[in-house]
Amino acid sequence: MSDHWKQIEKEMESIRAKNLYRQCKVTTGIDFCSNDYLGLSKHPELALAFKNALENETVGSTAARLVRGHRQIMEDWENEFSLFVSSEASLTVANGFVANFGLIDTISDSRTMIFTDRLNHASILDGIRISGAIKKYYNHLDLDHLEEQLERAIVGEDTKSKKKIIVSESLFSMDGDKPNLQRLVALKKKYNTVLVLDEAHSFGVFGEKGRGMAFADLSREEIESIDYRIYTLGKSLGLEGGIIATTKLGRDHLVNRMRSFIFSTASMPAIYAAAIKSLSLLRNMGQERIHLLHIADILRMGLVEHGFAVAPTISHIIPILMDSEEQALYYSAELQKEGLDVRAIRPPTVPTPRLRVSLNATIQESDIRNLLANLIRIREGKKANF
Ligand SMILES: Cc1ncc(COP(=O)(O)O)c(C=O)c1O
C-alpha cells in the first residue's frame, strides 16, 4: 500500500475511533431532518411544472451560461425572484455553497478583512479561505465583539485602505438562532463595510410571504443597504440551486469575474421553470408557515418541560444538545427504528454533538407528540448506558 493510502486508512481509523464516521443513508421514516421546510419538494404542482419544462427545454443546459447554457427561462426566473426580494438583480448558480464560496472569493483579495460569525456555514468559511482574505472571527451572535474587532481594524493606519466585509447567516442552520439584523446593518453603515447576509434557512418561513428574515426585521431601506443576500433553491423552494441577490452592477461584476459561475455548466433549464412555480406556491403558503412555527413551539416547549438541553432557538430548527457523539448516534439510531428520521450532527459540522430536529409544514402535531414520547422513552430506558 502506498504512503498515500496508508495515511488515508489511518485517518479513517481515527474518524471511527472518535465516533465521527459518517455514511449516506437512504431516506426512510418521517422527515425530521431535511430543509424542505414547506414540503415543496413533494408538491404535485411543482413536479408537474418540472415535467412540462423538460418537454420544452433541452434536458441539460449543455454549457456555461456565458456560452450556450443560457436560456430565457433563466432570466425570467431571476427577474421574478429579484422582484420578490426587492433586489435590483440576482444571479443563480449551481447551489448555495457555490453562491457563498464563489461570491466571497470574487469580492475579496488578500488585503480584504472579513468579519465572520464563528458559526457561519462551511461555504462562507471556505470562500474566505480560498480568497486569501484576512479572517476575523467574532463570537456567535456577539455584535459587541464584532464592533470591537471593527474598531481595532480601523485604528491601524495601514488597514484603512482595506476593504471590510461582514458576513452572517440570518438564521443559523445548526442552531436555529439569529443575529440582531438591525444592529448588523447599523454596524455595516457605521464602519462602511460590505454586508453579506445568508438567508438560506429563513427564506420561505420568515418575513412577509416567506421573503426571509430581512423582511421580518428590517425596513425596506435597511434591506436595500445589504450588498449581497444569499438564498438557496435547495431548502424551502424544494429544488436545487443558489441565488445571489444584489445590484445590477454587482450581478454584472459576478458574471464577469465569478469563476464558479463562468467555468461551470449551467443547471438544467427545467429547474428554473420549476423555480418560478415553486416561488408562486411558496408566497401563498401562509397557513403552512403558521403551522410550522406552531409545531416548533410545541416541540420546543415539550423538550424544555421534560428537561432536554435545547439550544436557544427561535425557529423551526431545534437542536437537542447531547453529552457525546456516542449519545447523539444512539438516540438517532433508536428514533430511526421507530420511523422517525432524526439525525445526529457531530463535529466538525458543529462544535457540540446534537440531534438537529428541523421541522417542516407537512409534520402533524401527532408526529411531534410521537417524537417527544420516544425521546423520553429512550432517555428513561437507557439512562444507565450514559
Ligand atoms: C447557511 C447555509 N448557506 C448555504 C448553504 C448551502 O446551500 P446548498 O445546500 O444549496 O448548497 C447551506 C447548506 O446547508 C447553509 O446551511
The ligand as an SDF file (V2000), in Angstrom:
LIG
                    3D

 16 16  0  0  0  0  0  0  0  0999 V2000
  -26.3730   28.7860    5.8190 C   0  0  0  0  0  0  0  0  0  0  0  0
  -26.1650   27.9630    4.5970 C   0  0  0  0  0  0  0  0  0  0  0  0
  -25.7410   28.5630    3.4910 N   0  0  0  0  0  0  0  0  0  0  0  0
  -25.5410   27.8690    2.3560 C   0  0  0  0  0  0  0  0  0  0  0  0
  -25.7580   26.5160    2.3110 C   0  0  0  0  0  0  0  0  0  0  0  0
  -25.5080   25.7720    1.0410 C   0  0  0  0  0  0  0  0  0  0  0  0
  -26.6820   25.6840    0.3140 O   0  0  0  0  0  0  0  0  0  0  0  0
  -26.9000   24.4670   -0.7000 P   0  0  0  0  0  0  0  0  0  0  0  0
  -27.3470   23.3060    0.1300 O   0  0  0  0  0  0  0  0  0  0  0  0
  -27.9110   24.9680   -1.6600 O   0  0  0  0  0  0  0  0  0  0  0  0
  -25.5940   24.2060   -1.3400 O   0  0  0  0  0  0  0  0  0  0  0  0
  -26.2140   25.8490    3.4350 C   0  0  0  0  0  0  0  0  0  0  0  0
  -26.4660   24.3850    3.3760 C   0  0  0  0  0  0  0  0  0  0  0  0
  -26.9130   23.7500    4.2460 O   0  0  0  0  0  0  0  0  0  0  0  0
  -26.4160   26.5840    4.6180 C   0  0  0  0  0  0  0  0  0  0  0  0
  -26.8160   25.9850    5.7390 O   0  0  0  0  0  0  0  0  0  0  0  0
  1  2  1  0
  2  3  1  0
  2 15  2  0
  3  4  2  0
  4  5  1  0
  5  6  1  0
  5 12  2  0
  6  7  1  0
  7  8  1  0
  8  9  2  0
  8 10  1  0
  8 11  1  0
 12 13  1  0
 12 15  1  0
 13 14  2  0
 15 16  1  0
M  END
$$$$
